[in-house]
Amino acid sequence: MSPNKNTPQTAAGNPATSGIPTEFLLSLAAAPVLLGIVSIQAVGSWLQAAGVASEEVFRGDRLPVLHFPDTGCQEEG
């Protein structure tokens, strides 16, 4: 089977004739990917810190102590 000579060769099909080298495109894509990774780590650590801080609100030592009168001792005495 012989190749069809009427089909045009595209630039994407032949990397040697591509206008923009692949290494250049990869170098342009590396910065946003690294920035995304760093920002996801920062958001994750912020959410963890917010979770720890909100846990302190529900801890018992921060709540006021309520003194209830002891009704059992007053009736006996």
PQR file with spaces between the fields and no chain letter, atoms N, CA, C, O and H, PARSE charges and radii, in Angstrom:
ATOM       1  N    MET     1       0.841   -1.166    0.000 -0.4000 1.5000
ATOM       2  CA   MET     1       0.000    0.000    0.000 -0.0000 2.0000
ATOM       3  C    MET     1       0.893    1.238    0.000  0.5500 1.7000
ATOM       4  O    MET     1       1.692    1.414    0.919 -0.5500 1.4000
ATOM       5  N    SER     2       0.778    2.061   -0.969 -0.4000 1.5000
ATOM       6  CA   SER     2       1.618    3.253   -1.077 -0.0000 2.0000
ATOM       7  C    SER     2       0.946    4.431   -0.374  0.5500 1.7000
ATOM       8  O    SER     2      -0.282    4.526   -0.363 -0.5500 1.4000
ATOM       9  H    SER     2       0.128    1.917   -1.716  0.4000 1.0000
ATOM      10  N    PRO     3       1.742    5.328    0.212 -0.5600 1.5000
ATOM      11  CA   PRO     3       1.161    6.496    0.886  0.2800 2.0000
ATOM      12  C    PRO     3       0.517    7.429   -0.128  0.5500 1.7000
ATOM      13  O    PRO     3       0.980    7.560   -1.261 -0.5500 1.4000
ATOM      14  N    ASN     4      -0.540    8.062    0.293 -0.4000 1.5000
ATOM      15  CA   ASN     4      -1.270    8.988   -0.561 -0.0000 2.0000
ATOM      16  C    ASN     4      -0.482   10.287   -0.666  0.5500 1.7000
ATOM      17  O    ASN     4      -0.213   10.938    0.343 -0.5500 1.4000
ATOM      18  H    ASN     4      -0.917    7.956    1.214  0.4000 1.0000
ATOM      19  N    LYS     5      -0.113   10.660   -1.879 -0.4000 1.5000
ATOM      20  CA   LYS     5       0.706   11.856   -2.074 -0.0000 2.0000
ATOM      21  C    LYS     5      -0.136   13.121   -2.137  0.5500 1.7000
ATOM      22  O    LYS     5       0.415   14.221   -2.189 -0.5500 1.4000
ATOM      23  H    LYS     5      -0.331   10.131   -2.699  0.4000 1.0000
ATOM      24  N    ASN     6      -1.455   12.990   -2.132 -0.4000 1.5000
ATOM      25  CA   ASN     6      -2.324   14.162   -2.203 -0.0000 2.0000
ATOM      26  C    ASN     6      -2.618   14.764   -0.829  0.5500 1.7000
ATOM      27  O    ASN     6      -3.082   15.902   -0.753 -0.5500 1.4000
ATOM      28  H    ASN     6      -1.902   12.097   -2.090  0.4000 1.0000
ATOM      29  N    THR     7      -2.362   14.037    0.248 -0.4000 1.5000
ATOM      30  CA   THR     7      -2.644   14.580    1.580 -0.0000 2.0000
ATOM      31  C    THR     7      -1.531   15.537    1.979  0.5500 1.7000
ATOM      32  O    THR     7      -0.353   15.197    1.869 -0.5500 1.4000
ATOM      33  H    THR     7      -1.985   13.113    0.186  0.4000 1.0000
ATOM      34  N    PRO     8      -1.890   16.729    2.441 -0.5600 1.5000
ATOM      35  CA   PRO     8      -0.862   17.700    2.833  0.2800 2.0000
ATOM      36  C    PRO     8      -0.246   17.319    4.174  0.5500 1.7000
ATOM      37  O    PRO     8      -0.912   16.764    5.048 -0.5500 1.4000
ATOM      38  N    GLN     9       1.012   17.621    4.315 -0.4000 1.5000
ATOM      39  CA   GLN     9       1.725   17.348    5.557 -0.0000 2.0000
ATOM      40  C    GLN     9       1.568   18.560    6.466  0.5500 1.7000
ATOM      41  O    GLN     9       1.943   19.670    6.088 -0.5500 1.4000
ATOM      42  H    GLN     9       1.553   18.072    3.605  0.4000 1.0000
ATOM      43  N    THR    10       1.020   18.361    7.656 -0.4000 1.5000
ATOM      44  CA   THR    10       0.813   19.471    8.586 -0.0000 2.0000
ATOM      45  C    THR    10       2.060   19.671    9.431  0.5500 1.7000
ATOM      46  O    THR    10       2.910   18.787    9.534 -0.5500 1.4000
ATOM      47  H    THR    10       0.716   17.459    7.963  0.4000 1.0000
ATOM      48  N    ALA    11       2.151   20.852   10.034 -0.4000 1.5000
ATOM      49  CA   ALA    11       3.300   21.160   10.885 -0.0000 2.0000
ATOM      50  C    ALA    11       3.269   20.328   12.156  0.5500 1.7000
ATOM      51  O    ALA    11       4.319   19.969   12.689 -0.5500 1.4000
ATOM      52  H    ALA    11       1.461   21.571    9.950  0.4000 1.0000
ATOM      53  N    ALA    12       2.068   20.017   12.648 -0.4000 1.5000
ATOM      54  CA   ALA    12       1.962   19.203   13.862 -0.0000 2.0000
ATOM      55  C    ALA    12       2.379   17.765   13.586  0.5500 1.7000
ATOM      56  O    ALA    12       2.862   17.079   14.487 -0.5500 1.4000
ATOM      57  H    ALA    12       1.215   20.308   12.215  0.4000 1.0000
ATOM      58  N    GLY    13       2.203   17.306   12.365 -0.4000 1.5000
ATOM      59  CA   GLY    13       2.578   15.943   12.023 -0.0000 2.0000
ATOM      60  C    GLY    13       4.072   15.763   11.901  0.5500 1.7000
ATOM      61  O    GLY    13       4.573   14.655   12.097 -0.5500 1.4000
ATOM      62  H    GLY    13       1.811   17.863   11.633  0.4000 1.0000
ATOM      63  N    ASN    14       4.792   16.807   11.587 -0.4000 1.5000
ATOM      64  CA   ASN    14       6.238   16.736   11.426 -0.0000 2.0000
ATOM      65  C    ASN    14       6.890   17.705   12.413  0.5500 1.7000
ATOM      66  O    ASN    14       6.875   18.910   12.165 -0.5500 1.4000
ATOM      67  H    ASN    14       4.386   17.707   11.428  0.4000 1.0000
ATOM      68  N    PRO    15       7.464   17.224   13.526 -0.5600 1.5000
ATOM      69  CA   PRO    15       8.026   18.129   14.527  0.2800 2.0000
ATOM      70  C    PRO    15       9.237   18.910   14.038  0.5500 1.7000
ATOM      71  O    PRO    15       9.569   19.942   14.622 -0.5500 1.4000
ATOM      72  N    ALA    16       9.896   18.455   12.999 -0.4000 1.5000
ATOM      73  CA   ALA    16      11.074   19.177   12.512 -0.0000 2.0000
ATOM      74  C    ALA    16      10.684   20.496   11.863  0.5500 1.7000
ATOM      75  O    ALA    16      11.467   21.446   11.888 -0.5500 1.4000
ATOM      76  H    ALA    16       9.626   17.617   12.526  0.4000 1.0000
ATOM      77  N    THR    17       9.490   20.578   11.281 -0.4000 1.5000
ATOM      78  CA   THR    17       9.064   21.811   10.626 -0.0000 2.0000
ATOM      79  C    THR    17       8.135   22.631   11.502  0.5500 1.7000
ATOM      80  O    THR    17       7.579   23.625   11.035 -0.5500 1.4000
ATOM      81  H    THR    17       8.853   19.806   11.260  0.4000 1.0000
ATOM      82  N    SER    18       7.950   22.245   12.762 -0.4000 1.5000
ATOM      83  CA   SER    18       7.079   22.981   13.672 -0.0000 2.0000
ATOM      84  C    SER    18       7.646   24.373   13.916  0.5500 1.7000
ATOM      85  O    SER    18       8.860   24.552   14.019 -0.5500 1.4000
ATOM      86  H    SER    18       8.403   21.438   13.141  0.4000 1.0000
ATOM      87  N    GLY    19       6.749   25.362   14.006 -0.4000 1.5000
ATOM      88  CA   GLY    19       7.186   26.737   14.208 -0.0000 2.0000
ATOM      89  C    GLY    19       7.727   26.989   15.605  0.5500 1.7000
ATOM      90  O    GLY    19       8.676   27.756   15.767 -0.5500 1.4000
ATOM      91  H    GLY    19       5.763   25.217   13.922  0.4000 1.0000
ATOM      92  N    ILE    20       7.142   26.356   16.618 -0.4000 1.5000
ATOM      93  CA   ILE    20       7.553   26.557   18.010 -0.0000 2.0000
ATOM      94  C    ILE    20       8.107   25.237   18.542  0.5500 1.7000
ATOM      95  O    ILE    20       7.420   24.216   18.497 -0.5500 1.4000
ATOM      96  H    ILE    20       6.371   25.733   16.486  0.4000 1.0000
ATOM      97  N    PRO    21       9.330   25.248   19.039 -0.5600 1.5000
ATOM      98  CA   PRO    21       9.908   24.002   19.555  0.2800 2.0000
ATOM      99  C    PRO    21       9.166   23.503   20.801  0.5500 1.7000
ATOM     100  O    PRO    21       8.634   24.287   21.588 -0.5500 1.4000
ATOM     101  N    THR    22       9.149   22.201   20.949 -0.4000 1.5000
ATOM     102  CA   THR    22       8.454   21.581   22.076 -0.0000 2.0000
ATOM     103  C    THR    22       9.096   21.967   23.400  0.5500 1.7000
ATOM     104  O    THR    22       8.389   22.156   24.390 -0.5500 1.4000
ATOM     105  H    THR    22       9.581   21.564   20.311  0.4000 1.0000
ATOM     106  N    GLU    23      10.409   22.088   23.440 -0.4000 1.5000
ATOM     107  CA   GLU    23      11.098   22.454   24.673 -0.0000 2.0000
ATOM     108  C    GLU    23      10.666   23.835   25.145  0.5500 1.7000
ATOM     109  O    GLU    23      10.542   24.072   26.347 -0.5500 1.4000
ATOM     110  H    GLU    23      10.983   21.934   22.636  0.4000 1.0000
ATOM     111  N    PHE    24      10.438   24.742   24.210 -0.4000 1.5000
ATOM     112  CA   PHE    24       9.997   26.091   24.564 -0.0000 2.0000
ATOM     113  C    PHE    24       8.592   26.056   25.150  0.5500 1.7000
ATOM     114  O    PHE    24       8.311   26.743   26.132 -0.5500 1.4000
ATOM     115  H    PHE    24      10.538   24.549   23.234  0.4000 1.0000
ATOM     116  N    LEU    25       7.716   25.266   24.558 -0.4000 1.5000
ATOM     117  CA   LEU    25       6.353   25.148   25.076 -0.0000 2.0000
ATOM     118  C    LEU    25       6.346   24.507   26.461  0.5500 1.7000
ATOM     119  O    LEU    25       5.571   24.911   27.328 -0.5500 1.4000
ATOM     120  H    LEU    25       7.945   24.708   23.760  0.4000 1.0000
ATOM     121  N    LEU    26       7.203   23.514   26.670 -0.4000 1.5000
ATOM     122  CA   LEU    26       7.293   22.891   27.989 -0.0000 2.0000
ATOM     123  C    LEU    26       7.826   23.861   29.033  0.5500 1.7000
ATOM     124  O    LEU    26       7.377   23.851   30.179 -0.5500 1.4000
ATOM     125  H    LEU    26       7.832   23.187   25.965  0.4000 1.0000
ATOM     126  N    SER    27       8.775   24.693   28.646 -0.4000 1.5000
ATOM     127  CA   SER    27       9.309   25.666   29.598 -0.0000 2.0000
ATOM     128  C    SER    27       8.269   26.723   29.940  0.5500 1.7000
ATOM     129  O    SER    27       8.249   27.225   31.064 -0.5500 1.4000
ATOM     130  H    SER    27       9.140   24.701   27.715  0.4000 1.0000
ATOM     131  N    LEU    28       7.409   27.067   28.996 -0.4000 1.5000
ATOM     132  CA   LEU    28       6.332   28.015   29.288 -0.0000 2.0000
ATOM     133  C    LEU    28       5.270   27.393   30.190  0.5500 1.7000
ATOM     134  O    LEU    28       4.665   28.092   31.003 -0.5500 1.4000
ATOM     135  H    LEU    28       7.426   26.659   28.083  0.4000 1.0000
ATOM     136  N    ALA    29       5.043   26.116   30.059 -0.4000 1.5000
ATOM     137  CA   ALA    29       4.017   25.444   30.858 -0.0000 2.0000
ATOM     138  C    ALA    29       4.516   25.093   32.256  0.5500 1.7000
ATOM     139  O    ALA    29       3.701   24.828   33.140 -0.5500 1.4000
ATOM     140  H    ALA    29       5.535   25.548   29.399  0.4000 1.0000
ATOM     141  N    ALA    30       5.813   25.083   32.479 -0.4000 1.5000
ATOM     142  CA   ALA    30       6.345   24.665   33.779 -0.0000 2.0000
ATOM     143  C    ALA    30       6.029   25.675   34.877  0.5500 1.7000
ATOM     144  O    ALA    30       5.712   25.278   35.998 -0.5500 1.4000
ATOM     145  H    ALA    30       6.475   25.298   31.761  0.4000 1.0000
ATOM     146  N    ALA    31       6.109   26.962   34.581 -0.4000 1.5000
ATOM     147  CA   ALA    31       5.881   27.984   35.607 -0.0000 2.0000
ATOM     148  C    ALA    31       4.454   27.941   36.162  0.5500 1.7000
ATOM     149  O    ALA    31       4.299   27.947   37.383 -0.5500 1.4000
ATOM     150  H    ALA    31       6.367   27.284   33.670  0.4000 1.0000
ATOM     151  N    PRO    32       3.407   27.898   35.337 -0.5600 1.5000
ATOM     152  CA   PRO    32       2.058   27.817   35.913  0.2800 2.0000
ATOM     153  C    PRO    32       1.803   26.534   36.697  0.5500 1.7000
ATOM     154  O    PRO    32       1.067   26.547   37.684 -0.5500 1.4000
ATOM     155  N    VAL    33       2.400   25.437   36.269 -0.4000 1.5000
ATOM     156  CA   VAL    33       2.215   24.173   36.995 -0.0000 2.0000
ATOM     157  C    VAL    33       2.864   24.270   38.372  0.5500 1.7000
ATOM     158  O    VAL    33       2.262   23.867   39.368 -0.5500 1.4000
ATOM     159  H    VAL    33       2.998   25.426   35.467  0.4000 1.0000
ATOM     160  N    LEU    34       4.076   24.795   38.439 -0.4000 1.5000
ATOM     161  CA   LEU    34       4.752   24.948   39.723 -0.0000 2.0000
ATOM     162  C    LEU    34       4.025   25.941   40.620  0.5500 1.7000
ATOM     163  O    LEU    34       3.917   25.725   41.827 -0.5500 1.4000
ATOM     164  H    LEU    34       4.565   25.122   37.631  0.4000 1.0000
ATOM     165  N    LEU    35       3.531   27.017   40.044 -0.4000 1.5000
ATOM     166  CA   LEU    35       2.759   27.990   40.816 -0.0000 2.0000
ATOM     167  C    LEU    35       1.480   27.363   41.358  0.5500 1.7000
ATOM     168  O    LEU    35       1.083   27.641   42.490 -0.5500 1.4000
ATOM     169  H    LEU    35       3.618   27.192   39.063  0.4000 1.0000
ATOM     170  N    GLY    36       0.846   26.534   40.574 -0.4000 1.5000
ATOM     171  CA   GLY    36      -0.357   25.839   41.034 -0.0000 2.0000
ATOM     172  C    GLY    36      -0.064   24.888   42.173  0.5500 1.7000
ATOM     173  O    GLY    36      -0.840   24.809   43.125 -0.5500 1.4000
ATOM     174  H    GLY    36       1.168   26.308   39.655  0.4000 1.0000
ATOM     175  N    ILE    37       1.036   24.166   42.096 -0.4000 1.5000
ATOM     176  CA   ILE    37       1.403   23.232   43.170 -0.0000 2.0000
ATOM     177  C    ILE    37       1.682   23.986   44.464  0.5500 1.7000
ATOM     178  O    ILE    37       1.234   23.574   45.534 -0.5500 1.4000
ATOM     179  H    ILE    37       1.666   24.230   41.322  0.4000 1.0000
ATOM     180  N    VAL    38       2.417   25.082   44.369 -0.4000 1.5000
ATOM     181  CA   VAL    38       2.740   25.866   45.564 -0.0000 2.0000
ATOM     182  C    VAL    38       1.481   26.487   46.158  0.5500 1.7000
ATOM     183  O    VAL    38       1.323   26.513   47.379 -0.5500 1.4000
ATOM     184  H    VAL    38       2.782   25.417   43.500  0.4000 1.0000
ATOM     185  N    SER    39       0.589   26.985   45.313 -0.4000 1.5000
ATOM     186  CA   SER    39      -0.634   27.602   45.833 -0.0000 2.0000
ATOM     187  C    SER    39      -1.558   26.567   46.463  0.5500 1.7000
ATOM     188  O    SER    39      -2.224   26.866   47.454 -0.5500 1.4000
ATOM     189  H    SER    39       0.717   26.964   44.322  0.4000 1.0000
ATOM     190  N    ILE    40      -1.614   25.365   45.914 -0.4000 1.5000
ATOM     191  CA   ILE    40      -2.439   24.308   46.512 -0.0000 2.0000
ATOM     192  C    ILE    40      -1.882   23.923   47.878  0.5500 1.7000
ATOM     193  O    ILE    40      -2.651   23.680   48.809 -0.5500 1.4000
ATOM     194  H    ILE    40      -1.074   25.122   45.109  0.4000 1.0000
ATOM     195  N    GLN    41      -0.565   23.862   48.013 -0.4000 1.5000
ATOM     196  CA   GLN    41       0.032   23.561   49.314 -0.0000 2.0000
ATOM     197  C    GLN    41      -0.256   24.674   50.317  0.5500 1.7000
ATOM     198  O    GLN    41      -0.514   24.399   51.489 -0.5500 1.4000
ATOM     199  H    GLN    41       0.060   24.059   47.257  0.4000 1.0000
ATOM     200  N    ALA    42      -0.215   25.932   49.867 -0.4000 1.5000
ATOM     201  CA   ALA    42      -0.494   27.053   50.767 -0.0000 2.0000
ATOM     202  C    ALA    42      -1.948   27.037   51.220  0.5500 1.7000
ATOM     203  O    ALA    42      -2.233   27.264   52.396 -0.5500 1.4000
ATOM     204  H    ALA    42      -0.005   26.156   48.915  0.4000 1.0000
ATOM     205  N    VAL    43      -2.859   26.773   50.306 -0.4000 1.5000
ATOM     206  CA   VAL    43      -4.276   26.705   50.669 -0.0000 2.0000
ATOM     207  C    VAL    43      -4.522   25.537   51.615  0.5500 1.7000
ATOM     208  O    VAL    43      -5.304   25.660   52.557 -0.5500 1.4000
ATOM     209  H    VAL    43      -2.627   26.589   49.351  0.4000 1.0000
ATOM     210  N    GLY    44      -3.872   24.422   51.380 -0.4000 1.5000
ATOM     211  CA   GLY    44      -4.027   23.265   52.261 -0.0000 2.0000
ATOM     212  C    GLY    44      -3.541   23.544   53.669  0.5500 1.7000
ATOM     213  O    GLY    44      -4.204   23.173   54.638 -0.5500 1.4000
ATOM     214  H    GLY    44      -3.237   24.322   50.615  0.4000 1.0000
ATOM     215  N    SER    45      -2.398   24.190   53.796 -0.4000 1.5000
ATOM     216  CA   SER    45      -1.887   24.505   55.134 -0.0000 2.0000
ATOM     217  C    SER    45      -2.759   25.550   55.817  0.5500 1.7000
ATOM     218  O    SER    45      -2.934   25.503   57.035 -0.5500 1.4000
ATOM     219  H    SER    45      -1.860   24.491   53.008  0.4000 1.0000
ATOM     220  N    TRP    46      -3.311   26.497   55.051 -0.4000 1.5000
ATOM     221  CA   TRP    46      -4.216   27.494   55.631 -0.0000 2.0000
ATOM     222  C    TRP    46      -5.497   26.835   56.127  0.5500 1.7000
ATOM     223  O    TRP    46      -5.989   27.175   57.203 -0.5500 1.4000
ATOM     224  H    TRP    46      -3.169   26.535   54.062  0.4000 1.0000
ATOM     225  N    LEU    47      -6.037   25.905   55.365 -0.4000 1.5000
ATOM     226  CA   LEU    47      -7.246   25.203   55.796 -0.0000 2.0000
ATOM     227  C    LEU    47      -6.981   24.361   57.038  0.5500 1.7000
ATOM     228  O    LEU    47      -7.838   24.261   57.916 -0.5500 1.4000
ATOM     229  H    LEU    47      -5.637   25.628   54.491  0.4000 1.0000
ATOM     230  N    GLN    48      -5.815   23.763   57.117 -0.4000 1.5000
ATOM     231  CA   GLN    48      -5.478   22.978   58.298 -0.0000 2.0000
ATOM     232  C    GLN    48      -5.359   23.883   59.521  0.5500 1.7000
ATOM     233  O    GLN    48      -5.834   23.527   60.599 -0.5500 1.4000
ATOM     234  H    GLN    48      -5.118   23.844   56.404  0.4000 1.0000
ATOM     235  N    ALA    49      -4.735   25.044   59.366 -0.4000 1.5000
ATOM     236  CA   ALA    49      -4.614   25.983   60.481 -0.0000 2.0000
ATOM     237  C    ALA    49      -5.980   26.514   60.899  0.5500 1.7000
ATOM     238  O    ALA    49      -6.238   26.689   62.090 -0.5500 1.4000
ATOM     239  H    ALA    49      -4.349   25.333   58.490  0.4000 1.0000
ATOM     240  N    ALA    50      -6.850   26.770   59.935 -0.4000 1.5000
ATOM     241  CA   ALA    50      -8.201   27.230   60.262 -0.0000 2.0000
ATOM     242  C    ALA    50      -8.979   26.145   60.992  0.5500 1.7000
ATOM     243  O    ALA    50      -9.770   26.449   61.885 -0.5500 1.4000
ATOM     244  H    ALA    50      -6.640   26.627   58.967  0.4000 1.0000
ATOM     245  N    GLY    51      -8.770   24.895   60.629 -0.4000 1.5000
ATOM     246  CA   GLY    51      -9.432   23.791   61.319 -0.0000 2.0000
ATOM     247  C    GLY    51      -8.966   23.653   62.756  0.5500 1.7000
ATOM     248  O    GLY    51      -9.773   23.402   63.651 -0.5500 1.4000
ATOM     249  H    GLY    51      -8.128   24.648   59.903  0.4000 1.0000
ATOM     250  N    VAL    52      -7.674   23.814   62.984 -0.4000 1.5000
ATOM     251  CA   VAL    52      -7.142   23.735   64.346 -0.0000 2.0000
ATOM     252  C    VAL    52      -7.667   24.903   65.175  0.5500 1.7000
ATOM     253  O    VAL    52      -8.020   24.725   66.341 -0.5500 1.4000
ATOM     254  H    VAL    52      -7.018   24.018   62.258  0.4000 1.0000
ATOM     255  N    ALA    53      -7.722   26.092   64.584 -0.4000 1.5000
ATOM     256  CA   ALA    53      -8.222   27.258   65.313 -0.0000 2.0000
ATOM     257  C    ALA    53      -9.704   27.121   65.634  0.5500 1.7000
ATOM     258  O    ALA    53     -10.139   27.517   66.716 -0.5500 1.4000
ATOM     259  H    ALA    53      -7.436   26.236   63.637  0.4000 1.0000
ATOM     260  N    SER    54     -10.477   26.575   64.723 -0.4000 1.5000
ATOM     261  CA   SER    54     -11.905   26.410   64.994 -0.0000 2.0000
ATOM     262  C    SER    54     -12.150   25.306   66.010  0.5500 1.7000
ATOM     263  O    SER    54     -13.169   25.315   66.701 -0.5500 1.4000
ATOM     264  H    SER    54     -10.124   26.254   63.844  0.4000 1.0000
ATOM     265  N    GLU    55     -11.240   24.367   66.107 -0.4000 1.5000
ATOM     266  CA   GLU    55     -11.368   23.312   67.114 -0.0000 2.0000
ATOM     267  C    GLU    55     -11.200   23.879   68.516  0.5500 1.7000
ATOM     268  O    GLU    55     -11.789   23.367   69.469 -0.5500 1.4000
ATOM     269  H    GLU    55     -10.412   24.360   65.546  0.4000 1.0000
ATOM     270  N    GLU    56     -10.408   24.923   68.645 -0.4000 1.5000
ATOM     271  CA   GLU    56     -10.205   25.559   69.944 -0.0000 2.0000
ATOM     272  C    GLU    56     -11.489   26.201   70.463  0.5500 1.7000
ATOM     273  O    GLU    56     -11.675   26.317   71.674 -0.5500 1.4000
ATOM     274  H    GLU    56      -9.930   25.338   67.871  0.4000 1.0000
ATOM     275  N    VAL    57     -12.361   26.611   69.577 -0.4000 1.5000
ATOM     276  CA   VAL    57     -13.616   27.237   69.992 -0.0000 2.0000
ATOM     277  C    VAL    57     -14.476   26.235   70.741  0.5500 1.7000
ATOM     278  O    VAL    57     -15.148   26.593   71.708 -0.5500 1.4000
ATOM     279  H    VAL    57     -12.211   26.517   68.593  0.4000 1.0000
ATOM     280  N    PHE    58     -14.462   24.998   70.307 -0.4000 1.5000
ATOM     281  CA   PHE    58     -15.324   23.987   70.894 -0.0000 2.0000
ATOM     282  C    PHE    58     -14.666   23.225   72.047  0.5500 1.7000
ATOM     283  O    PHE    58     -15.250   22.282   72.579 -0.5500 1.4000
ATOM     284  H    PHE    58     -13.916   24.708   69.521  0.4000 1.0000
ATOM     285  N    ARG    59     -13.486   23.619   72.423 -0.4000 1.5000
ATOM     286  CA   ARG    59     -12.805   22.951   73.532 -0.0000 2.0000
ATOM     287  C    ARG    59     -13.427   23.418   74.851  0.5500 1.7000
ATOM     288  O    ARG    59     -13.850   24.569   74.959 -0.5500 1.4000
ATOM     289  H    ARG    59     -13.012   24.386   71.991  0.4000 1.0000
ATOM     290  N    GLY    60     -13.487   22.553   75.836 -0.4000 1.5000
ATOM     291  CA   GLY    60     -14.167   22.850   77.090 -0.0000 2.0000
ATOM     292  C    GLY    60     -13.471   23.867   77.967  0.5500 1.7000
ATOM     293  O    GLY    60     -14.156   24.580   78.700 -0.5500 1.4000
ATOM     294  H    GLY    60     -13.144   21.618   75.749  0.4000 1.0000
ATOM     295  N    ASP    61     -12.161   23.981   77.938 -0.4000 1.5000
ATOM     296  CA   ASP    61     -11.476   24.907   78.841 -0.0000 2.0000
ATOM     297  C    ASP    61     -11.674   26.364   78.439  0.5500 1.7000
ATOM     298  O    ASP    61     -11.371   27.254   79.234 -0.5500 1.4000
ATOM     299  H    ASP    61     -11.604   23.402   77.342  0.4000 1.0000
ATOM     300  N    ARG    62     -12.154   26.632   77.274 -0.4000 1.5000
ATOM     301  CA   ARG    62     -12.420   28.004   76.863 -0.0000 2.0000
ATOM     302  C    ARG    62     -13.844   28.437   77.182  0.5500 1.7000
ATOM     303  O    ARG    62     -14.152   29.629   77.146 -0.5500 1.4000
ATOM     304  H    ARG    62     -12.400   25.910   76.628  0.4000 1.0000
ATOM     305  N    LEU    63     -14.704   27.494   77.489 -0.4000 1.5000
ATOM     306  CA   LEU    63     -16.088   27.814   77.799 -0.0000 2.0000
ATOM     307  C    LEU    63     -16.199   28.217   79.266  0.5500 1.7000
ATOM     308  O    LEU    63     -15.432   27.731   80.096 -0.5500 1.4000
ATOM     309  H    LEU    63     -14.454   26.526   77.519  0.4000 1.0000
ATOM     310  N    PRO    64     -17.146   29.101   79.598 -0.5600 1.5000
ATOM     311  CA   PRO    64     -17.301   29.500   81.005  0.2800 2.0000
ATOM     312  C    PRO    64     -17.885   28.355   81.831  0.5500 1.7000
ATOM     313  O    PRO    64     -18.635   27.518   81.329 -0.5500 1.4000
ATOM     314  N    VAL    65     -17.522   28.346   83.098 -0.4000 1.5000
ATOM     315  CA   VAL    65     -18.040   27.335   84.013 -0.0000 2.0000
ATOM     316  C    VAL    65     -19.351   27.856   84.583  0.5500 1.7000
ATOM     317  O    VAL    65     -19.403   28.964   85.117 -0.5500 1.4000
ATOM     318  H    VAL    65     -16.913   29.026   83.505  0.4000 1.0000
ATOM     319  N    LEU    66     -20.396   27.072   84.472 -0.4000 1.5000
ATOM     320  CA   LEU    66     -21.702   27.450   85.007 -0.0000 2.0000
ATOM     321  C    LEU    66     -21.896   26.758   86.349  0.5500 1.7000
ATOM     322  O    LEU    66     -21.796   25.535   86.447 -0.5500 1.4000
ATOM     323  H    LEU    66     -20.355   26.172   84.038  0.4000 1.0000
ATOM     324  N    HIS    67     -22.175   27.551   87.386 -0.4000 1.5000
ATOM     325  CA   HIS    67     -22.379   27.008   88.725 -0.0000 2.0000
ATOM     326  C    HIS    67     -23.876   26.833   88.949  0.5500 1.7000
ATOM     327  O    HIS    67     -24.627   27.809   88.962 -0.5500 1.4000
ATOM     328  H    HIS    67     -22.256   28.545   87.307  0.4000 1.0000
ATOM     329  N    PHE    68     -24.305   25.586   89.125 -0.4000 1.5000
ATOM     330  CA   PHE    68     -25.703   25.286   89.404 -0.0000 2.0000
ATOM     331  C    PHE    68     -25.856   25.062   90.908  0.5500 1.7000
ATOM     332  O    PHE    68     -24.995   24.449   91.539 -0.5500 1.4000
ATOM     333  H    PHE    68     -23.696   24.794   89.114  0.4000 1.0000
ATOM     334  N    PRO    69     -26.939   25.554   91.470 -0.5600 1.5000
ATOM     335  CA   PRO    69     -27.149   25.299   92.909  0.2800 2.0000
ATOM     336  C    PRO    69     -27.410   23.822   93.156  0.5500 1.7000
ATOM     337  O    PRO    69     -28.087   23.156   92.372 -0.5500 1.4000
ATOM     338  N    ASP    70     -26.872   23.331   94.236 -0.4000 1.5000
ATOM     339  CA   ASP    70     -27.033   21.925   94.583 -0.0000 2.0000
ATOM     340  C    ASP    70     -28.332   21.785   95.374  0.5500 1.7000
ATOM     341  O    ASP    70     -28.352   22.041   96.578 -0.5500 1.4000
ATOM     342  H    ASP    70     -26.322   23.872   94.872  0.4000 1.0000
ATOM     343  N    THR    71     -29.394   21.390   94.723 -0.4000 1.5000
ATOM     344  CA   THR    71     -30.711   21.311   95.361 -0.0000 2.0000
ATOM     345  C    THR    71     -30.824   20.110   96.282  0.5500 1.7000
ATOM     346  O    THR    71     -31.629   20.153   97.212 -0.5500 1.4000
ATOM     347  H    THR    71     -29.378   21.182   93.745  0.4000 1.0000
ATOM     348  N    GLY    72     -30.085   19.070   96.085 -0.4000 1.5000
ATOM     349  CA   GLY    72     -30.160   17.871   96.918 -0.0000 2.0000
ATOM     350  C    GLY    72     -29.672   18.118   98.331  0.5500 1.7000
ATOM     351  O    GLY    72     -30.261   17.577   99.267 -0.5500 1.4000
ATOM     352  H    GLY    72     -29.430   19.036   95.329  0.4000 1.0000
ATOM     353  N    CYS    73     -28.634   18.902   98.534 -0.4000 1.5000
ATOM     354  CA   CYS    73     -28.076   19.158   99.857 -0.0000 2.0000
ATOM     355  C    CYS    73     -28.965   20.100  100.656  0.5500 1.7000
ATOM     356  O    CYS    73     -29.032   19.966  101.878 -0.5500 1.4000
ATOM     357  H    CYS    73     -28.156   19.341   97.774  0.4000 1.0000
ATOM     358  N    GLN    74     -29.645   21.040  100.025 -0.4000 1.5000
ATOM     359  CA   GLN    74     -30.488   22.003  100.730 -0.0000 2.0000
ATOM     360  C    GLN    74     -31.737   21.336  101.287  0.5500 1.7000
ATOM     361  O    GLN    74     -32.207   21.735  102.352 -0.5500 1.4000
ATOM     362  H    GLN    74     -29.590   21.149   99.032  0.4000 1.0000
ATOM     363  N    GLU    75     -32.287   20.349  100.618 -0.4000 1.5000
ATOM     364  CA   GLU    75     -33.497   19.686  101.089 -0.0000 2.0000
ATOM     365  C    GLU    75     -33.207   18.790  102.286  0.5500 1.7000
ATOM     366  O    GLU    75     -34.061   18.643  103.160 -0.5500 1.4000
ATOM     367  H    GLU    75     -31.906   20.025   99.753  0.4000 1.0000
ATOM     368  N    GLU    76     -32.032   18.194  102.344 -0.4000 1.5000
ATOM     369  CA   GLU    76     -31.687   17.291  103.433 -0.0000 2.0000
ATOM     370  C    GLU    76     -31.341   18.058  104.703  0.5500 1.7000
ATOM     371  O    GLU    76     -31.618   17.578  105.802 -0.5500 1.4000
ATOM     372  H    GLU    76     -31.338   18.313  101.634  0.4000 1.0000
ATOM     373  N    GLY    77     -30.750   19.221  104.577 -0.4000 1.5000
ATOM     374  CA   GLY    77     -30.237   19.918  105.737 -0.0000 2.0000
ATOM     375  C    GLY    77     -31.091   20.915  106.325  0.5500 1.7000
ATOM     376  O    GLY    77     -30.715   21.545  107.313 -0.5500 1.4000
ATOM     377  H    GLY    77     -30.525   19.611  103.685  0.4000 1.0000
